[in-house]
Amino acid sequence: MLQKLTISSSSFLLPKHPAWDLLSNKYNIDYKYIGNFSGALLSKSEDQILVSILFFSDFYDENLLNDLDPDKVNNSIVDLIKKKAEVSKQPLIFALSSWSSFNIVSSVFKKPLNEKIYLDFISRLSSLQKTYSNIYFFNLDYAFANLGFSKIFDRRNWYLANCRVSDIGLEEIVKSLNSVLERIYQPSNKLIVLDCDNTLWGGIIGEDGIKSINLGEDGIGKAFLDFQKTLKGLFNSGILLTICSKNNEKDVMNVFENHEFMQIKKEDITNFKINWKEKSENIMKISKELNLGLDSFVYWDDNPFERQKVSKDLPQVLTITPSNEVENWPDQLRTLDCFSRFNTTDLDKKKANQYKIRSQFVKGKEKATEELSYLKSIKLKAKKINLNSSTLSRTVQMTQKTNQFNLRSKRYSKKDIENIGKNKKNIIFLTDLKDIFGNHGPVGLIIGKCLNKKIIFIDTFLISCRVFGRYLESWMLREMKIIAKKKGYKEIYGEYIQTEKNVISKEVLKQHNFKKVDKKKSDKIFKNLRITGELYASSINNIKFPKAKLYD
Amino acid sequence: MIEKKISSCLKTIFKKEKIPKKITNLKYGNFKSWDSLNHLNLLLTIEKKFKIRFALNEMYELRSVKEIIKVIEKKQK
Protein backbone atom coordinates (compact mmCIF):
# COMPACT_ATOMS: atom_id res chain seq x y z
CA MET A 1 0.00 0.00 0.00
CA LEU A 2 1.42 3.32 -1.07
CA GLN A 3 1.45 6.20 1.39
CA LYS A 4 -1.13 8.87 0.65
CA LEU A 5 0.16 12.24 -0.47
CA THR A 6 -2.10 15.25 -0.90
CA ILE A 7 -0.82 17.89 -3.28
CA SER A 8 -2.30 21.34 -2.89
CA SER A 9 -1.29 24.62 -4.45
CA SER A 10 -2.31 28.25 -4.72
CA SER A 11 -2.60 28.13 -8.51
CA PHE A 12 -3.38 25.34 -10.95
CA LEU A 13 -0.45 22.94 -11.40
CA LEU A 14 -1.60 20.52 -14.09
CA PRO A 15 -2.69 17.37 -12.23
CA LYS A 16 -1.59 14.11 -13.89
CA HIS A 17 0.97 15.84 -16.11
CA PRO A 18 3.87 13.39 -16.76
CA ALA A 19 6.14 15.62 -14.62
CA TRP A 20 4.33 14.24 -11.54
CA ASP A 21 5.35 10.65 -12.37
CA LEU A 22 8.46 10.88 -10.17
CA LEU A 23 6.13 11.15 -7.17
CA SER A 24 3.09 9.26 -8.42
CA ASN A 25 5.26 6.15 -8.79
CA LYS A 26 5.97 6.21 -5.05
CA TYR A 27 2.87 7.75 -3.53
CA ASN A 28 -0.84 7.52 -3.87
CA ILE A 29 -1.39 11.12 -4.93
CA ASP A 30 -4.55 13.07 -4.29
CA TYR A 31 -4.73 16.05 -6.69
CA LYS A 32 -8.08 17.27 -5.46
CA TYR A 33 -6.67 20.36 -3.76
CA ILE A 34 -4.56 21.65 -6.62
CA GLY A 35 -5.55 25.28 -6.94
CA ASN A 36 -7.23 25.10 -3.52
CA PHE A 37 -4.57 24.92 -0.83
CA SER A 38 -6.85 26.33 1.86
CA GLY A 39 -9.28 23.48 1.22
CA ALA A 40 -6.48 21.03 1.95
CA LEU A 41 -5.55 22.83 5.19
CA LEU A 42 -9.19 22.78 6.27
CA SER A 43 -9.69 19.10 5.42
CA LYS A 44 -10.07 16.69 8.29
CA SER A 45 -7.60 14.00 7.19
CA GLU A 46 -4.71 13.49 9.61
CA ASP A 47 -2.95 10.53 8.06
CA GLN A 48 -1.90 12.00 4.73
CA ILE A 49 1.30 13.80 3.96
CA LEU A 50 0.29 17.26 2.85
CA VAL A 51 2.22 19.33 0.33
CA SER A 52 1.31 22.97 -0.29
CA ILE A 53 2.94 24.76 -3.19
CA LEU A 54 2.43 28.47 -2.66
CA PHE A 55 3.13 31.26 -5.12
CA PHE A 56 2.94 34.54 -3.26
CA SER A 57 1.90 36.32 -6.42
CA ASP A 58 -1.39 34.42 -6.11
CA PHE A 59 -2.17 36.27 -2.89
CA TYR A 60 -2.51 39.77 -4.31
CA ASP A 61 -2.99 41.40 -7.69
CA GLU A 62 0.41 41.80 -9.30
CA ASN A 63 -0.96 44.37 -11.72
CA LEU A 64 -1.97 46.83 -9.06
CA LEU A 65 1.17 48.24 -7.59
CA ASN A 66 -0.52 49.14 -4.36
CA ASP A 67 1.01 48.88 -0.95
CA LEU A 68 -0.43 45.95 0.89
CA ASP A 69 0.18 45.14 4.51
CA PRO A 70 1.89 41.70 4.69
CA ASP A 71 -0.18 40.98 7.81
CA LYS A 72 -3.37 41.13 5.79
CA VAL A 73 -2.13 38.50 3.39
CA ASN A 74 -0.44 36.21 5.87
CA ASN A 75 -2.66 36.25 8.98
CA SER A 76 -5.33 33.96 7.64
CA ILE A 77 -2.92 31.54 5.92
CA VAL A 78 -0.69 31.13 8.95
CA ASP A 79 -3.75 30.62 11.10
CA LEU A 80 -4.91 27.78 8.85
CA ILE A 81 -1.47 26.17 8.94
CA LYS A 82 -1.38 26.32 12.72
CA LYS A 83 -4.76 24.64 13.03
CA LYS A 84 -3.74 21.90 10.62
CA ALA A 85 -0.42 21.32 12.41
CA GLU A 86 -2.22 20.84 15.72
CA VAL A 87 -4.11 17.78 14.49
CA SER A 88 -1.89 16.29 11.78
CA LYS A 89 0.42 13.36 12.53
CA GLN A 90 2.08 13.49 9.12
CA PRO A 91 4.56 15.97 7.59
CA LEU A 92 3.20 19.26 6.28
CA ILE A 93 5.49 20.48 3.52
CA PHE A 94 5.39 24.01 2.16
CA ALA A 95 7.17 24.80 -1.10
CA LEU A 96 7.29 28.56 -1.54
CA SER A 97 7.98 30.91 -4.41
CA SER A 98 7.88 34.66 -4.04
CA TRP A 99 9.00 35.47 -7.56
CA SER A 100 7.22 38.23 -9.42
CA SER A 101 8.29 40.33 -12.38
CA PHE A 102 9.76 43.58 -11.14
CA ASN A 103 11.70 46.62 -12.15
CA ILE A 104 15.22 46.76 -10.80
CA VAL A 105 15.31 50.58 -10.48
CA SER A 106 12.08 50.86 -8.55
CA SER A 107 13.33 48.22 -6.11
CA VAL A 108 16.27 50.36 -4.99
CA PHE A 109 14.46 52.36 -2.31
CA LYS A 110 11.24 50.47 -2.02
CA LYS A 111 11.34 46.72 -1.37
CA PRO A 112 9.00 44.81 -3.68
CA LEU A 113 5.75 43.68 -2.11
CA ASN A 114 6.36 39.98 -2.84
CA GLU A 115 9.63 40.13 -0.92
CA LYS A 116 7.98 41.77 2.11
CA ILE A 117 5.18 39.22 2.20
CA TYR A 118 7.59 36.33 1.81
CA LEU A 119 9.91 37.47 4.61
CA ASP A 120 7.01 38.01 6.98
CA PHE A 121 5.59 34.60 6.09
CA ILE A 122 8.76 32.58 6.67
CA SER A 123 9.50 34.28 9.98
CA ARG A 124 6.05 33.22 11.20
CA LEU A 125 6.44 29.73 9.80
CA SER A 126 9.84 29.39 11.53
CA SER A 127 8.32 30.17 14.88
CA LEU A 128 5.51 27.66 14.27
CA GLN A 129 8.16 25.09 13.40
CA LYS A 130 9.52 25.31 16.96
CA THR A 131 6.26 23.95 18.32
CA TYR A 132 5.26 21.67 15.46
CA SER A 133 8.20 19.66 14.25
CA ASN A 134 6.17 18.18 11.39
CA ILE A 135 6.22 21.51 9.53
CA TYR A 136 8.76 21.66 6.70
CA PHE A 137 9.20 24.56 4.30
CA PHE A 138 11.66 25.59 1.65
CA ASN A 139 12.20 28.26 -0.96
CA LEU A 140 11.49 26.98 -4.47
CA ASP A 141 13.12 30.06 -5.97
CA TYR A 142 16.56 28.59 -5.24
CA ALA A 143 15.69 25.60 -7.42
CA PHE A 144 14.16 27.89 -10.05
CA ALA A 145 17.15 30.23 -10.18
CA ASN A 146 19.44 27.43 -11.38
CA LEU A 147 17.49 27.21 -14.63
CA GLY A 148 16.42 30.84 -14.80
CA PHE A 149 13.02 32.31 -13.95
CA SER A 150 12.22 33.04 -17.60
CA LYS A 151 12.26 29.30 -18.31
CA ILE A 152 10.27 28.42 -15.20
CA PHE A 153 7.39 30.88 -15.29
CA ASP A 154 5.06 30.84 -18.24
CA ARG A 155 2.48 33.58 -18.85
CA ARG A 156 0.83 31.62 -21.64
CA ASN A 157 0.02 28.78 -19.24
CA TRP A 158 -1.17 31.37 -16.74
CA TYR A 159 -3.74 32.90 -19.10
CA LEU A 160 -4.63 29.50 -20.49
CA ALA A 161 -5.12 27.50 -17.31
CA ASN A 162 -4.13 29.56 -14.26
CA CYS A 163 -0.87 27.63 -14.17
CA ARG A 164 2.06 29.82 -13.13
CA VAL A 165 4.83 27.60 -14.50
CA SER A 166 6.01 25.85 -17.65
CA ASP A 167 6.38 22.08 -17.79
CA ILE A 168 10.06 22.59 -16.95
CA GLY A 169 8.99 24.59 -13.92
CA LEU A 170 6.67 21.81 -12.85
CA GLU A 171 9.48 19.28 -13.19
CA GLU A 172 11.67 21.41 -10.90
CA ILE A 173 8.91 21.61 -8.29
CA VAL A 174 8.39 17.86 -8.34
CA LYS A 175 12.14 17.21 -8.10
CA SER A 176 12.57 19.43 -5.03
CA LEU A 177 9.57 17.86 -3.34
CA ASN A 178 10.97 14.44 -4.05
CA SER A 179 14.33 15.34 -2.43
CA VAL A 180 12.64 16.63 0.71
CA LEU A 181 10.27 13.67 0.98
CA GLU A 182 13.12 11.21 0.51
CA ARG A 183 15.04 12.74 3.38
CA ILE A 184 12.04 12.67 5.70
CA TYR A 185 11.70 8.93 5.25
CA GLN A 186 15.25 7.74 4.62
CA PRO A 187 18.36 8.48 6.66
CA SER A 188 21.14 10.20 4.77
CA ASN A 189 24.38 8.44 3.87
CA LYS A 190 27.01 8.42 6.60
CA LEU A 191 30.33 7.81 4.97
CA ILE A 192 32.36 8.64 1.88
CA VAL A 193 35.08 6.42 0.41
CA LEU A 194 37.70 8.50 -1.40
CA ASP A 195 40.36 7.70 -3.93
CA CYS A 196 43.65 9.68 -3.70
CA ASP A 197 45.44 10.24 -7.02
CA ASN A 198 43.51 12.68 -9.23
CA THR A 199 40.80 12.81 -6.60
CA LEU A 200 42.26 14.45 -3.50
CA TRP A 201 45.06 15.99 -5.53
CA GLY A 202 46.01 16.26 -9.20
CA GLY A 203 48.62 13.82 -10.49
CA ILE A 204 49.92 10.47 -9.30
CA ILE A 205 51.92 10.47 -6.11
CA GLY A 206 53.84 7.30 -6.95
CA GLU A 207 55.14 8.83 -10.18
CA ASP A 208 55.07 12.59 -9.72
CA GLY A 209 56.23 12.78 -6.10
CA ILE A 210 55.03 15.07 -3.35
CA LYS A 211 56.52 18.22 -4.91
CA SER A 212 54.79 17.80 -8.27
CA ILE A 213 51.26 16.86 -7.37
CA ASN A 214 48.62 19.55 -7.96
CA LEU A 215 47.27 20.94 -4.72
CA GLY A 216 47.59 24.55 -3.74
CA GLU A 217 46.33 28.09 -4.03
CA ASP A 218 46.21 28.54 -7.79
CA GLY A 219 44.81 26.98 -10.95
CA ILE A 220 43.61 23.44 -10.89
CA GLY A 221 45.41 22.85 -7.59
CA LYS A 222 42.94 25.29 -6.02
CA ALA A 223 40.02 23.19 -7.28
CA PHE A 224 41.42 20.14 -5.49
CA LEU A 225 42.04 22.26 -2.41
CA ASP A 226 38.43 23.49 -2.43
CA PHE A 227 37.20 19.94 -2.95
CA GLN A 228 39.13 18.94 0.18
CA LYS A 229 37.68 21.90 2.08
CA THR A 230 34.17 20.76 1.18
CA LEU A 231 35.06 17.27 2.40
CA LYS A 232 36.32 18.79 5.62
CA GLY A 233 32.98 20.58 5.97
CA LEU A 234 31.18 17.25 5.60
CA PHE A 235 33.50 15.76 8.19
CA ASN A 236 32.69 18.58 10.60
CA SER A 237 29.00 17.83 10.18
CA GLY A 238 29.56 14.19 11.11
CA ILE A 239 30.14 12.46 7.76
CA LEU A 240 32.93 9.87 8.00
CA LEU A 241 35.86 10.14 5.59
CA THR A 242 37.70 7.01 4.52
CA ILE A 243 40.45 6.39 1.99
CA CYS A 244 40.65 3.57 -0.49
CA SER A 245 43.59 3.93 -2.83
CA LYS A 246 45.78 1.67 -4.96
CA ASN A 247 49.14 3.01 -3.85
CA ASN A 248 52.11 2.48 -1.59
CA GLU A 249 50.97 3.37 1.89
CA LYS A 250 54.17 5.26 2.60
CA ASP A 251 53.68 7.62 -0.36
CA VAL A 252 50.11 8.55 0.57
CA MET A 253 50.91 8.99 4.25
CA ASN A 254 53.77 11.25 3.30
CA VAL A 255 51.29 13.58 1.54
CA PHE A 256 48.87 13.48 4.49
CA GLU A 257 51.64 14.27 6.95
CA ASN A 258 53.86 16.65 5.02
CA HIS A 259 52.00 18.43 2.20
CA GLU A 260 51.35 21.98 3.36
CA PHE A 261 48.07 22.35 1.45
CA MET A 262 46.37 19.18 2.62
CA GLN A 263 43.05 20.32 4.16
CA ILE A 264 42.10 16.84 5.34
CA LYS A 265 44.44 15.63 8.02
CA LYS A 266 45.41 12.09 8.86
CA GLU A 267 43.32 12.19 12.04
CA ASP A 268 40.19 13.18 10.05
CA ILE A 269 40.25 9.85 8.25
CA THR A 270 38.29 7.14 10.03
CA ASN A 271 39.80 4.28 8.06
CA PHE A 272 42.67 3.99 5.56
CA LYS A 273 42.86 1.20 3.00
CA ILE A 274 45.98 1.82 0.94
CA ASN A 275 47.04 -1.32 -0.87
CA TRP A 276 46.81 -3.02 -4.26
CA LYS A 277 43.74 -5.11 -3.54
CA GLU A 278 40.39 -4.74 -5.27
CA LYS A 279 38.54 -1.66 -4.09
CA SER A 280 35.30 -3.55 -3.49
CA GLU A 281 37.16 -5.91 -1.15
CA ASN A 282 38.57 -2.95 0.78
CA ILE A 283 35.19 -1.26 0.96
CA MET A 284 33.60 -4.42 2.37
CA LYS A 285 36.35 -4.50 4.95
CA ILE A 286 35.68 -0.90 5.99
CA SER A 287 32.00 -1.73 6.34
CA LYS A 288 32.83 -4.65 8.59
CA GLU A 289 35.36 -2.81 10.73
CA LEU A 290 33.04 0.14 11.33
CA ASN A 291 29.93 -2.03 11.51
CA LEU A 292 28.15 0.26 9.06
CA GLY A 293 25.90 -1.03 6.30
CA LEU A 294 27.10 -0.60 2.71
CA ASP A 295 23.88 1.25 1.92
CA SER A 296 25.18 4.20 3.95
CA PHE A 297 28.37 4.38 1.82
CA VAL A 298 29.15 6.87 -0.95
CA TYR A 299 32.12 6.25 -3.25
CA TRP A 300 34.02 9.01 -5.07
CA ASP A 301 36.75 8.11 -7.57
CA ASP A 302 37.91 9.86 -10.74
CA ASN A 303 38.65 6.53 -12.42
CA PRO A 304 35.67 5.26 -14.47
CA PHE A 305 37.09 1.74 -14.58
CA GLU A 306 37.26 1.45 -10.78
CA ARG A 307 33.82 3.01 -10.46
CA GLN A 308 32.31 0.51 -12.84
CA LYS A 309 33.80 -2.40 -10.90
CA VAL A 310 32.63 -1.12 -7.54
CA SER A 311 29.11 -0.37 -8.74
CA LYS A 312 28.91 -3.85 -10.23
CA ASP A 313 30.31 -5.69 -7.18
CA LEU A 314 28.67 -3.51 -4.53
CA PRO A 315 25.43 -2.10 -5.94
CA GLN A 316 24.34 -1.01 -2.42
CA VAL A 317 27.15 1.57 -2.38
CA LEU A 318 26.22 4.87 -4.00
CA THR A 319 28.91 5.36 -6.64
CA ILE A 320 29.13 9.00 -7.73
CA THR A 321 30.06 9.92 -11.28
CA PRO A 322 32.17 13.03 -10.77
CA SER A 323 32.02 15.81 -13.36
CA ASN A 324 34.75 15.59 -16.02
CA GLU A 325 35.96 18.97 -14.85
CA VAL A 326 37.50 19.03 -11.39
CA GLU A 327 36.56 22.70 -10.99
CA ASN A 328 32.90 21.59 -10.69
CA TRP A 329 33.60 19.06 -7.95
CA PRO A 330 33.22 21.32 -4.90
CA ASP A 331 29.74 22.40 -6.10
CA GLN A 332 28.83 18.86 -7.05
CA LEU A 333 29.81 17.53 -3.63
CA ARG A 334 28.05 20.34 -1.78
CA THR A 335 24.78 19.79 -3.61
CA LEU A 336 24.71 15.98 -3.35
CA ASP A 337 21.35 14.91 -1.97
CA CYS A 338 22.74 11.79 -0.29
CA PHE A 339 24.47 13.71 2.53
CA SER A 340 21.80 16.37 3.00
CA ARG A 341 20.14 16.51 6.39
CA PHE A 342 17.58 18.79 7.94
CA ASN A 343 19.85 19.59 10.84
CA THR A 344 23.03 18.45 12.53
CA THR A 345 23.12 17.68 16.23
CA ASP A 346 26.21 17.89 18.43
CA LEU A 347 26.05 14.14 18.73
CA ASP A 348 26.41 13.77 14.95
CA LYS A 349 29.61 15.79 15.14
CA LYS A 350 31.11 13.45 17.73
CA LYS A 351 30.18 10.38 15.70
CA ALA A 352 33.29 10.42 13.51
CA ASN A 353 35.53 10.00 16.52
CA GLN A 354 33.40 7.23 17.96
CA TYR A 355 33.61 5.24 14.74
CA LYS A 356 37.35 5.70 14.65
CA ILE A 357 37.57 4.24 18.13
CA ARG A 358 35.38 1.36 16.97
CA SER A 359 37.69 0.75 14.04
CA GLN A 360 40.76 0.61 16.32
CA PHE A 361 38.98 -1.79 18.65
CA VAL A 362 38.09 -4.21 15.84
CA LYS A 363 41.60 -4.13 14.43
CA GLY A 364 43.09 -4.84 17.87
CA LYS A 365 40.66 -7.67 18.44
CA GLU A 366 41.51 -9.24 15.07
CA LYS A 367 45.20 -9.17 15.89
CA ALA A 368 44.85 -10.58 19.41
CA THR A 369 45.00 -14.36 19.56
CA GLU A 370 43.06 -14.70 22.76
CA GLU A 371 39.84 -12.74 22.69
CA LEU A 372 39.15 -12.68 26.41
CA SER A 373 42.58 -11.56 27.43
CA TYR A 374 42.37 -8.82 24.82
CA LEU A 375 39.03 -7.65 26.18
CA LYS A 376 40.44 -7.80 29.69
CA SER A 377 43.34 -5.61 28.58
CA ILE A 378 41.12 -2.79 27.31
CA LYS A 379 39.77 -2.22 30.86
CA LEU A 380 36.01 -2.28 30.34
CA LYS A 381 33.97 -0.29 32.85
CA ALA A 382 30.18 -0.22 32.77
CA LYS A 383 27.86 1.90 34.88
CA LYS A 384 24.11 1.96 35.38
CA ILE A 385 22.35 5.29 34.82
CA ASN A 386 18.84 5.74 36.10
CA LEU A 387 16.08 7.40 34.17
CA ASN A 388 15.75 11.09 35.00
CA SER A 389 14.96 14.33 33.23
CA SER A 390 18.47 14.65 31.82
CA THR A 391 18.64 11.11 30.42
CA LEU A 392 15.06 10.98 29.15
CA SER A 393 15.67 12.31 25.66
CA ARG A 394 18.69 10.05 25.11
CA THR A 395 16.55 7.09 26.18
CA VAL A 396 13.84 7.99 23.67
CA GLN A 397 16.43 8.53 20.94
CA MET A 398 17.97 5.11 21.55
CA THR A 399 14.64 3.31 21.23
CA GLN A 400 14.05 5.10 17.95
CA LYS A 401 17.46 4.78 16.36
CA THR A 402 18.92 1.43 17.42
CA ASN A 403 18.36 -1.21 14.77
CA GLN A 404 20.90 -4.00 15.11
CA PHE A 405 21.24 -5.12 18.72
CA ASN A 406 17.60 -4.59 19.59
CA LEU A 407 15.47 -7.54 20.69
CA ARG A 408 12.02 -6.15 19.99
CA SER A 409 12.68 -2.80 18.23
CA LYS A 410 9.88 -1.04 20.10
CA ARG A 411 9.94 2.69 19.34
CA TYR A 412 8.89 4.98 22.18
CA SER A 413 7.93 8.63 22.63
CA LYS A 414 8.86 10.77 25.64
CA LYS A 415 5.43 10.24 27.12
CA ASP A 416 5.73 6.43 26.76
CA ILE A 417 9.07 6.32 28.57
CA GLU A 418 7.84 8.59 31.35
CA ASN A 419 4.88 6.28 31.90
CA ILE A 420 7.11 3.21 32.05
CA GLY A 421 9.37 4.98 34.54
CA LYS A 422 6.47 5.96 36.79
CA ASN A 423 5.55 2.36 37.58
CA LYS A 424 8.02 1.31 40.25
CA LYS A 425 7.42 -2.37 39.53
CA ASN A 426 9.12 -1.89 36.16
CA ILE A 427 12.88 -1.84 35.69
CA ILE A 428 14.54 0.72 33.43
CA PHE A 429 18.17 1.78 33.21
CA LEU A 430 20.71 3.05 30.71
CA THR A 431 24.28 1.79 30.61
CA ASP A 432 27.36 3.93 30.25
CA LEU A 433 30.58 2.35 28.99
CA LYS A 434 34.23 3.30 29.30
CA ASP A 435 37.41 1.56 28.15
CA ILE A 436 40.93 2.51 27.09
CA PHE A 437 39.57 3.76 23.75
CA GLY A 438 37.53 6.41 25.49
CA ASN A 439 34.24 7.22 27.11
CA HIS A 440 31.47 5.85 24.91
CA GLY A 441 28.65 7.51 26.83
CA PRO A 442 25.22 5.91 27.24
CA VAL A 443 25.18 2.95 24.85
CA GLY A 444 22.74 0.41 26.31
CA LEU A 445 19.15 0.32 27.51
CA ILE A 446 17.06 -2.29 29.29
CA ILE A 447 13.38 -2.03 30.12
CA GLY A 448 11.70 -4.72 32.19
CA LYS A 449 7.92 -4.65 32.50
CA CYS A 450 6.05 -6.22 35.37
CA LEU A 451 3.68 -8.92 34.13
CA ASN A 452 2.65 -10.18 37.54
CA LYS A 453 4.16 -10.58 40.98
CA LYS A 454 6.49 -13.33 39.83
CA ILE A 455 7.32 -12.51 36.26
CA ILE A 456 9.18 -9.63 34.67
CA PHE A 457 9.31 -9.28 30.88
CA ILE A 458 12.25 -7.83 28.92
CA ASP A 459 10.33 -5.23 26.96
CA THR A 460 13.41 -3.53 25.52
CA PHE A 461 17.03 -4.63 25.35
CA LEU A 462 19.32 -2.68 23.06
CA ILE A 463 22.98 -1.81 22.63
CA SER A 464 24.53 0.73 20.27
CA CYS A 465 26.50 -0.86 17.42
CA ARG A 466 29.61 1.16 18.29
CA VAL A 467 30.39 -1.10 21.25
CA PHE A 468 29.57 -4.53 19.86
CA GLY A 469 31.87 -7.43 20.71
CA ARG A 470 32.48 -6.43 24.31
CA TYR A 471 29.85 -8.69 25.95
CA LEU A 472 28.17 -5.65 27.47
CA GLU A 473 24.86 -7.55 27.12
CA SER A 474 26.02 -10.04 29.76
CA TRP A 475 26.78 -7.30 32.23
CA MET A 476 23.45 -5.56 31.59
CA LEU A 477 21.44 -8.76 32.01
CA ARG A 478 23.24 -9.50 35.24
CA GLU A 479 22.39 -6.03 36.57
CA MET A 480 18.79 -6.53 35.58
CA LYS A 481 18.69 -9.88 37.34
CA ILE A 482 20.07 -8.36 40.56
CA ILE A 483 17.36 -5.68 40.58
CA ALA A 484 14.63 -8.15 39.60
CA LYS A 485 15.61 -10.42 42.45
CA LYS A 486 15.46 -7.57 44.93
CA LYS A 487 11.97 -6.74 43.70
CA GLY A 488 10.92 -10.32 44.33
CA TYR A 489 10.53 -11.62 40.79
CA LYS A 490 11.06 -15.34 40.21
CA GLU A 491 11.19 -15.55 36.42
CA ILE A 492 12.38 -13.45 33.52
CA TYR A 493 10.71 -13.64 30.10
CA GLY A 494 12.10 -12.21 26.89
CA GLU A 495 11.15 -12.02 23.24
CA TYR A 496 13.10 -11.74 20.01
CA ILE A 497 11.23 -10.13 17.10
CA GLN A 498 13.16 -10.43 13.88
CA THR A 499 13.58 -7.39 11.64
CA GLU A 500 15.71 -6.82 8.56
CA LYS A 501 18.63 -5.62 10.64
CA ASN A 502 18.66 -7.26 14.06
CA VAL A 503 19.91 -10.81 13.39
CA ILE A 504 22.90 -10.05 15.61
CA SER A 505 20.67 -10.12 18.70
CA LYS A 506 18.90 -13.37 17.81
CA GLU A 507 20.95 -15.69 20.05
CA VAL A 508 21.41 -13.42 23.06
CA LEU A 509 18.81 -14.93 25.34
CA LYS A 510 19.84 -18.48 24.45
CA GLN A 511 23.45 -17.65 25.25
CA HIS A 512 22.40 -16.69 28.75
CA ASN A 513 20.61 -19.97 29.32
CA PHE A 514 17.09 -18.83 28.55
CA LYS A 515 14.88 -21.57 27.11
CA LYS A 516 12.36 -21.26 24.29
CA VAL A 517 8.73 -21.22 25.44
CA ASP A 518 5.70 -22.38 23.54
CA LYS A 519 3.56 -19.36 22.76
CA LYS A 520 0.24 -21.08 23.51
CA LYS A 521 1.27 -21.93 27.03
CA SER A 522 2.13 -18.34 27.74
CA ASP A 523 -1.07 -16.76 26.45
CA LYS A 524 -2.45 -16.48 29.94
CA ILE A 525 0.51 -14.52 31.24
CA PHE A 526 0.58 -12.16 28.29
CA LYS A 527 -2.91 -10.82 28.53
CA ASN A 528 -2.15 -7.41 27.13
CA LEU A 529 0.97 -8.15 25.09
CA ARG A 530 0.75 -9.73 21.70
CA ILE A 531 3.70 -12.07 21.25
CA THR A 532 4.74 -12.19 17.61
CA GLY A 533 8.35 -13.31 17.86
CA GLU A 534 10.29 -16.07 19.62
CA LEU A 535 9.51 -16.24 23.32
CA TYR A 536 12.13 -17.24 25.90
CA ALA A 537 12.08 -17.67 29.66
CA SER A 538 14.32 -18.61 32.56
CA SER A 539 13.90 -18.81 36.26
CA ILE A 540 15.88 -16.06 37.86
CA ASN A 541 18.54 -18.30 39.38
CA ASN A 542 19.20 -20.28 36.21
CA ILE A 543 20.37 -17.40 34.05
CA LYS A 544 24.09 -17.62 33.28
CA PHE A 545 26.41 -14.73 32.56
CA PRO A 546 29.53 -16.35 31.14
CA LYS A 547 31.27 -13.12 30.10
CA ALA A 548 30.05 -10.62 32.68
CA LYS A 549 33.19 -11.11 34.77
CA LEU A 550 35.11 -9.14 32.16
CA TYR A 551 33.61 -6.13 33.89
CA ASP A 552 34.52 -7.06 37.47
CA MET B 1 7.46 10.42 -38.50
CA ILE B 2 5.36 13.20 -36.99
CA GLU B 3 2.48 10.76 -36.50
CA LYS B 4 4.72 8.27 -34.72
CA LYS B 5 5.91 10.91 -32.28
CA ILE B 6 2.39 12.16 -31.60
CA SER B 7 1.27 8.59 -31.05
CA SER B 8 3.89 8.17 -28.33
CA CYS B 9 2.67 11.41 -26.69
CA LEU B 10 -0.89 10.08 -26.74
CA LYS B 11 0.33 6.94 -25.02
CA THR B 12 2.13 8.97 -22.34
CA ILE B 13 -1.02 10.90 -21.45
CA PHE B 14 -3.73 8.32 -22.04
CA LYS B 15 -2.04 5.39 -20.34
CA LYS B 16 -5.23 3.43 -19.85
CA GLU B 17 -6.68 3.92 -23.34
CA LYS B 18 -6.00 1.82 -26.40
CA ILE B 19 -4.44 4.11 -29.00
CA PRO B 20 -5.34 3.02 -32.58
CA LYS B 21 -2.65 2.61 -35.23
CA LYS B 22 -4.11 5.31 -37.40
CA ILE B 23 -4.32 8.44 -35.28
CA THR B 24 -5.03 11.18 -37.82
CA ASN B 25 -8.76 11.09 -37.21
CA LEU B 26 -8.52 11.33 -33.43
CA LYS B 27 -9.71 14.43 -31.69
CA TYR B 28 -10.55 16.00 -28.33
CA GLY B 29 -13.21 13.98 -26.51
CA ASN B 30 -12.58 10.70 -28.38
CA PHE B 31 -11.74 8.85 -25.15
CA LYS B 32 -13.39 9.23 -21.81
CA SER B 33 -10.17 10.53 -20.25
CA TRP B 34 -9.56 13.05 -23.08
CA ASP B 35 -10.89 15.97 -21.08
CA SER B 36 -9.74 19.58 -21.08
CA LEU B 37 -7.04 18.91 -18.48
CA ASN B 38 -5.51 15.98 -20.30
CA HIS B 39 -5.82 17.86 -23.58
CA LEU B 40 -3.64 20.57 -22.09
CA ASN B 41 -1.18 17.98 -20.76
CA LEU B 42 -1.08 16.43 -24.25
CA LEU B 43 -0.30 19.72 -25.98
CA LEU B 44 2.49 20.45 -23.49
CA THR B 45 3.94 16.97 -23.99
CA ILE B 46 3.84 17.45 -27.78
CA GLU B 47 5.62 20.81 -27.44
CA LYS B 48 8.39 19.14 -25.49
CA LYS B 49 8.69 16.22 -27.88
CA PHE B 50 8.92 18.44 -30.98
CA LYS B 51 10.80 21.27 -29.30
CA ILE B 52 8.21 23.80 -30.48
CA ARG B 53 5.90 26.22 -28.74
CA PHE B 54 2.24 26.82 -29.45
CA ALA B 55 0.89 30.33 -29.11
CA LEU B 56 -1.92 31.01 -26.66
CA ASN B 57 -4.56 31.15 -29.42
CA GLU B 58 -3.23 27.93 -30.97
CA MET B 59 -3.65 26.21 -27.61
CA TYR B 60 -7.32 27.20 -27.70
CA GLU B 61 -7.88 26.23 -31.32
CA LEU B 62 -6.02 22.93 -31.67
CA ARG B 63 -8.61 20.25 -31.06
CA SER B 64 -7.67 17.38 -33.37
CA VAL B 65 -4.58 15.40 -34.31
CA LYS B 66 -5.01 16.57 -37.91
CA GLU B 67 -4.84 20.24 -36.88
CA ILE B 68 -1.89 19.55 -34.60
CA ILE B 69 0.06 17.89 -37.42
CA LYS B 70 -0.63 20.85 -39.68
CA VAL B 71 0.70 23.35 -37.16
CA ILE B 72 3.77 21.24 -36.40
CA GLU B 73 4.60 20.99 -40.11
CA LYS B 74 4.26 24.73 -40.44
CA LYS B 75 6.53 25.36 -37.45
CA GLN B 76 9.16 22.92 -38.59
CA LYS B 77 9.61 24.58 -42.00
Contacts between the chains, C-beta under 8 A, distances in Angstrom:
chain1	res1	chain2	res2	distance
A	14	B	37	7.4
A	14	B	40	6.8
A	14	B	41	6.1
A	14	B	44	7.4
A	15	B	37	6.5
A	16	B	37	6.9
A	16	B	38	6.8
A	16	B	41	6.4
A	17	B	41	4.8
A	17	B	44	6.8
A	17	B	45	8.0
A	18	B	12	5.6
A	18	B	13	7.4
A	18	B	41	7.3
A	18	B	45	6.3
A	156	B	55	7.5
A	156	B	56	4.9
A	156	B	59	7.1
A	159	B	56	6.0
A	160	B	40	7.2
A	160	B	56	6.1
A	160	B	59	5.4
A	160	B	60	7.6
A	161	B	40	5.7
A	167	B	44	4.9
A	167	B	45	7.8
A	167	B	47	7.6
A	167	B	48	6.1
